[in-house]
């Protein structure tokens, strides 16, 4: 375009005949250089003007923006769809985090608060399978169960001790009150005999209380997960020692043992010895003097069974389901003062269960009693 406004076409832009007159008019290039402008066309063009040389001649370059506009529209549509997809994904992610993480943890927190407050019906809800919340729920459930079991053991210990210690404490208190109520002054021979008898009875009751407390502590300790010190134990050797001791304690009894030369088991030696002594002592205590006692070992795949049998009067059938319970006595006339603490077989059963075994009691009418101690090898 010359200074006089005459237009000279050097290169036809894109062979578009409409483009030349569109940029020829001055108002069409009134916009700042490089800005898009229109001239009543269906599409926009981008016009650039520049002055050539000193004669004032201007070069006008116009390019249609149709392709750029289409690309812009496609980009905007793509970004819109992508934005909707990202928003949907974020929403789904937030729902997943809430559903599988935050919500179960909030429920567990409420359950833990209820358990802490002493709600007996509260429990930890399980989380979605395979998630960290599920593993957390399982850990909390195990912890709560362990705590409740510990509390239950303590309650049972206190209840049993309170019940069984009441009688000996009353006896000791009675003898002390009797002695305190005596008239002052020197004692005659009869008075000294009464005092000696009172002291003897107080000593007996103190020993009885000691047996009760020791038995209860044994039971409570055996219910603890770390109650045993497992090691390789020669069960045959332990049995020979128990039988030798029994023959010394009860010389009027015929005691026999049928066992292999050596039999290794993984167990707590002291606890197994305690259980076997309890079985043999129980057989001696509850049968008439001179009644034979027989011990026999049966070996099975993965198990060993020690049977202690006697030829006594046996146990009535109605009592058999209860003989392993604490303080249960078949003969109600036998108190803990004359018939033991009532914890013998209960301790034996606790030892067996702590090892993963069990105790069985068979007593056919008139055919004696056989108590079996089964332990895993």
C-alpha positions in Angstrom: 0.0 0.0 0.0 1.6 3.3 -1.1 1.4 6.6 0.8 -1.5 7.6 -1.4 -3.4 4.5 -0.4 -3.0 2.6 -3.6 -2.9 -1.1 -3.0 -0.6 -3.4 -4.8 -0.9 -7.1 -4.4 2.4 -8.9 -4.2 1.2 -12.3 -3.1 -2.4 -13.2 -3.0 -3.1 -14.5 0.6 -4.2 -18.1 0.4 -5.8 -17.4 -3.0 -8.7 -15.7 -1.1 -10.0 -13.0 -3.4 -12.1 -11.6 -0.6 -9.2 -10.9 1.6 -7.6 -8.2 -0.5 -10.6 -5.7 -0.4 -11.2 -6.7 3.2 -7.9 -5.1 4.3 -7.8 -2.3 1.7 -10.1 0.1 3.6 -8.5 2.1 6.3 -11.1 1.3 8.9 -10.2 -2.4 8.5 -6.7 -1.8 9.8 -7.5 0.8 12.4 -6.9 -1.8 15.2 -3.4 -2.0 16.7 -1.0 -3.9 14.6 -1.2 -7.7 15.1 -4.7 -7.7 16.6 -7.5 -9.8 14.9 -10.0 -7.8 13.0 -13.1 -8.5 10.8 -14.7 -7.1 7.8 -18.2 -8.6 7.8 -16.8 -12.0 6.9 -17.9 -15.3 8.4 -14.4 -15.7 10.0 -11.8 -13.5 11.6 -8.4 -12.6 10.1 -5.2 -11.4 11.8 -3.7 -8.4 10.1 -0.1 -7.1 10.4 1.1 -3.8 8.7 4.6 -2.5 8.4 6.2 0.5 6.7 8.7 -0.3 3.9 11.6 2.0 3.3 11.4 5.8 3.3 8.6 6.3 0.8 5.8 5.5 3.3 4.8 2.3 1.5 3.2 -0.1 3.9 3.0 -3.9 3.7 -0.2 -5.4 4.9 -0.3 -9.2 5.7 -3.6 -10.8 6.6 -4.0 -14.4 7.7 -7.4 -16.0 8.5 -7.7 -17.4 12.0 -10.2 -20.1 11.2 -7.7 -23.0 12.0 -6.5 -21.3 15.2 -10.1 -20.7 16.3 -11.1 -24.3 15.6 -8.0 -25.5 17.6 -8.9 -23.2 20.4 -12.5 -24.5 20.5 -11.2 -28.1 20.5 -8.8 -27.3 23.3 -11.5 -25.7 25.4 -13.8 -28.7 24.9 -11.0 -31.1 25.7 -10.1 -29.1 28.9 -13.8 -29.0 29.9 -14.2 -32.8 29.5 -10.9 -33.3 31.3 -11.9 -31.0 34.1 -15.2 -32.9 34.5 -13.2 -36.2 34.6 -10.8 -34.9 37.2 -13.6 -33.5 39.3 -15.4 -36.9 39.1 -12.2 -38.7 40.0 -11.4 -36.5 42.9 -15.0 -36.9 44.2 -14.7 -40.7 43.9 -11.4 -40.6 45.6 -12.8 -38.5 48.5 -15.7 -41.0 48.8 -13.4 -43.9 48.8 -11.2 -42.3 51.5 -14.3 -41.6 53.6 -15.9 -45.0 53.1 -12.8 -47.1 53.5 -10.7 -45.0 55.9 -12.2 -42.1 57.8 -15.7 -43.4 58.5 -14.5 -46.8 59.9 -11.9 -45.0 62.0 -14.5 -42.7 63.3 -16.8 -45.6 64.2 -13.8 -47.3 66.0 -13.1 -44.1 67.9 -16.7 -44.0 69.1 -16.6 -47.7 70.1 -13.3 -47.2 72.0 -14.8 -44.3 73.9 -17.8 -46.5 74.8 -15.6 -49.3 76.0 -13.5 -46.9 78.0 -16.7 -45.5 79.6 -17.6 -49.1 80.7 -20.3 -50.0 78.2 -20.5 -53.8 78.4 -22.2 -54.1 75.0 -19.7 -52.0 73.1 -17.6 -53.7 70.5 -15.1 -52.5 67.8 -16.8 -52.7 64.3 -14.8 -54.5 61.6 -13.4 -52.3 58.8 -13.7 -53.0 55.1 -11.8 -56.3 54.3 -8.2 -55.9 53.2 -7.8 -52.3 54.3 -5.7 -50.7 57.0 -8.9 -49.8 58.9 -9.7 -53.6 59.0 -6.3 -54.4 60.4 -6.7 -51.6 62.9 -10.1 -53.0 63.9 -8.7 -56.5 64.4 -5.8 -55.1 66.5 -8.3 -53.1 68.7 -10.6 -56.2 69.0 -7.7 -58.3 70.1 -6.5 -55.7 72.6 -10.0 -55.3 74.0 -10.4 -59.1 74.3 -7.1 -59.4 76.1 -8.0 -56.6 78.5 -11.4 -58.1 79.2 -9.9 -61.5 79.8 -7.4 -60.0 82.3 -10.1 -58.1 84.1 -12.2 -61.3 84.2 -9.3 -63.3 85.7 -8.8 -60.6 88.4 -12.6 -60.6 89.2 -12.6 -64.4 89.5 -9.5 -64.3 91.7 -11.0 -61.7 94.0 -14.4 -63.5 94.1 -12.8 -66.9 94.8 -10.4 -65.6 97.4 -13.2 -63.7 99.1 -15.4 -66.7 99.2 -12.9 -69.3 100.3 -10.9 -67.2 102.7 -14.0 -66.1 104.7 -14.2 -69.3 106.7 -10.5 -69.5 107.8 -10.4 -65.8 108.6 -13.5 -66.2 110.7 -11.9 -69.2 112.5 -8.7 -67.3 113.3 -10.7 -64.2 114.4 -12.9 -66.4 116.7 -9.9 -68.0 118.4 -8.3 -64.6 118.8 -11.5 -63.2 120.4 -11.8 -66.2 122.7 -8.2 -65.7 123.9 -8.8 -62.0 124.4 -11.9 -62.6 126.4 -10.2 -64.8 129.0 -9.7 -63.4 132.5 -6.2 -62.0 133.1 -3.8 -63.9 135.3 -1.7 -67.0 135.2 -3.1 -70.0 133.2 -3.7 -73.3 134.8 -2.9 -76.6 133.0 -6.4 -76.6 131.4 -6.0 -73.0 130.2 -2.6 -73.7 128.7 -4.1 -76.7 126.9 -6.8 -74.5 125.5 -4.3 -71.9 124.3 -2.1 -74.5 122.7 -5.2 -75.9 120.9 -6.2 -72.4 119.8 -2.6 -71.8 118.5 -2.6 -75.1 116.7 -5.9 -74.3 115.0 -4.8 -70.8 114.0 -1.7 -72.4 112.5 -3.8 -74.9 110.5 -6.1 -72.2 109.2 -3.1 -70.0 108.3 -1.7 -73.0 106.3 -5.1 -73.5 104.7 -5.2 -69.8 103.6 -1.7 -70.1 102.2 -2.8 -73.2 100.1 -5.8 -71.3 98.9 -3.9 -68.3 97.9 -1.1 -70.3 96.2 -3.7 -72.3 94.3 -5.6 -69.2 93.1 -2.3 -67.5 92.1 -1.4 -70.6 90.1 -4.7 -70.6 88.3 -4.4 -66.8 87.6 -0.8 -67.2 86.4 -1.7 -70.1 84.1 -4.3 -68.0 82.3 -1.6 -65.5 81.3 -0.3 -65.8 77.7 3.3 -66.0 78.9 2.8 -68.4 81.7 5.0 -71.2 80.4 8.7 -71.6 79.9 8.8 -74.2 77.1 11.8 -76.5 76.7 12.6 -80.0 75.7 11.5 -82.2 78.7 12.0 -85.9 79.2 8.5 -86.8 80.4 9.6 -90.4 81.4 12.2 -88.9 83.8 9.6 -86.6 85.3 7.2 -89.5 85.8 9.9 -91.6 87.5 10.6 -88.7 89.9 6.9 -88.2 90.7 6.4 -91.9 91.3 9.4 -92.1 93.6 8.1 -89.2 95.7 4.6 -90.7 95.9 6.0 -94.0 97.2 7.7 -92.0 100.0 4.7 -90.0 100.8 2.3 -92.9 100.7 4.3 -96.0 101.6 1.1 -98.1 102.1 0.2 -97.7 98.4 1.3 -99.9 95.5 2.3 -97.5 92.8 3.1 -98.8 89.3 4.4 -97.0 86.2 4.2 -98.1 82.6 6.3 -95.7 80.4 9.0 -95.8 77.7 12.7 -95.3 78.7 12.7 -91.8 77.3 10.0 -89.5 75.9 10.7 -86.0 74.9 8.0 -83.3 74.8 8.2 -79.5 74.5 6.7 -78.2 77.7 7.2 -76.3 81.0 8.9 -78.9 83.2 7.8 -77.3 86.5 4.2 -77.0 85.4 4.0 -80.5 84.0 5.5 -81.8 87.3 2.9 -79.8 89.2 0.1 -81.3 87.2 1.4 -84.9 87.6 1.8 -84.4 91.4 -1.7 -83.0 91.5 -3.1 -86.1 89.7 -1.3 -88.6 92.0 -2.1 -86.6 95.1 -5.7 -86.5 94.1 -5.8 -90.3 93.6 -4.3 -90.9 97.1 -6.5 -88.3 98.8 -9.8 -89.6 97.5 -9.3 -93.4 97.9 -9.1 -95.6 100.9 -5.6 -96.4 102.4 -3.8 -99.2 100.5 -5.6 -98.6 97.2 -3.2 -99.2 94.3 -2.4 -96.3 92.0 -1.2 -97.0 88.4 0.4 -94.6 85.9 0.5 -95.4 82.2 1.9 -93.4 79.2 0.2 -93.7 75.8 2.1 -92.1 72.8 0.1 -91.0 69.8 1.1 -89.0 66.6 1.8 -85.5 67.9 0.4 -86.3 71.4 1.2 -88.0 74.6 -1.3 -89.1 77.2 -0.5 -89.8 80.9 -3.2 -91.8 82.7 -3.4 -92.0 86.5 -5.8 -94.7 87.6 -7.0 -95.9 91.0 -9.2 -98.7 92.2 -11.3 -96.6 94.5 -15.0 -96.1 94.8 -15.2 -93.9 91.7 -17.1 -90.7 91.0 -20.9 -90.6 90.8 -22.0 -89.8 87.2 -23.8 -86.5 88.1 -20.5 -85.1 89.5 -18.3 -86.0 86.5 -19.0 -82.8 84.5 -18.0 -80.6 87.4 -14.9 -82.2 88.9 -12.5 -79.8 87.0 -14.3 -76.7 88.3 -12.7 -74.6 91.0 -13.6 -75.5 94.6 -15.9 -78.3 93.5 -16.0 -81.3 95.9 -17.8 -84.6 95.2 -18.1 -85.2 98.9 -19.8 -82.1 100.3 -18.9 -83.1 103.8 -15.2 -82.6 103.0 -14.1 -79.0 103.6 -11.0 -77.4 102.4 -9.6 -78.0 105.9 -9.9 -81.8 105.6 -10.1 -82.4 101.8 -7.6 -80.1 100.3 -8.1 -76.7 98.7 -10.6 -77.8 96.1 -8.3 -76.5 93.3 -6.2 -79.6 92.6 -7.9 -80.8 89.3 -8.6 -77.2 88.3 -4.9 -76.5 88.4 -4.2 -79.7 86.4 -6.7 -78.6 83.8 -5.2 -75.1 83.6 -1.7 -76.6 83.1 -3.1 -78.8 80.3 -4.9 -76.0 78.5 -1.9 -73.6 78.8 0.1 -76.3 76.9 -2.7 -76.7 74.3 -3.8 -80.0 75.8 -6.7 -81.2 77.9 -7.7 -83.4 80.9 -10.3 -86.2 80.7 -12.0 -88.0 83.6 -13.4 -91.5 83.3 -15.1 -93.2 86.2 -17.3 -96.2 85.5 -19.5 -97.1 88.5 -17.6 -99.2 90.9 -14.5 -99.5 88.6 -12.3 -96.7 90.0 -11.3 -93.5 88.3 -8.9 -92.7 85.5 -7.7 -89.2 84.9 -5.9 -88.5 81.6 -3.5 -85.6 81.0 -3.0 -85.1 77.2 -0.1 -82.8 76.0 1.1 -82.0 72.5 4.6 -83.2 71.7 
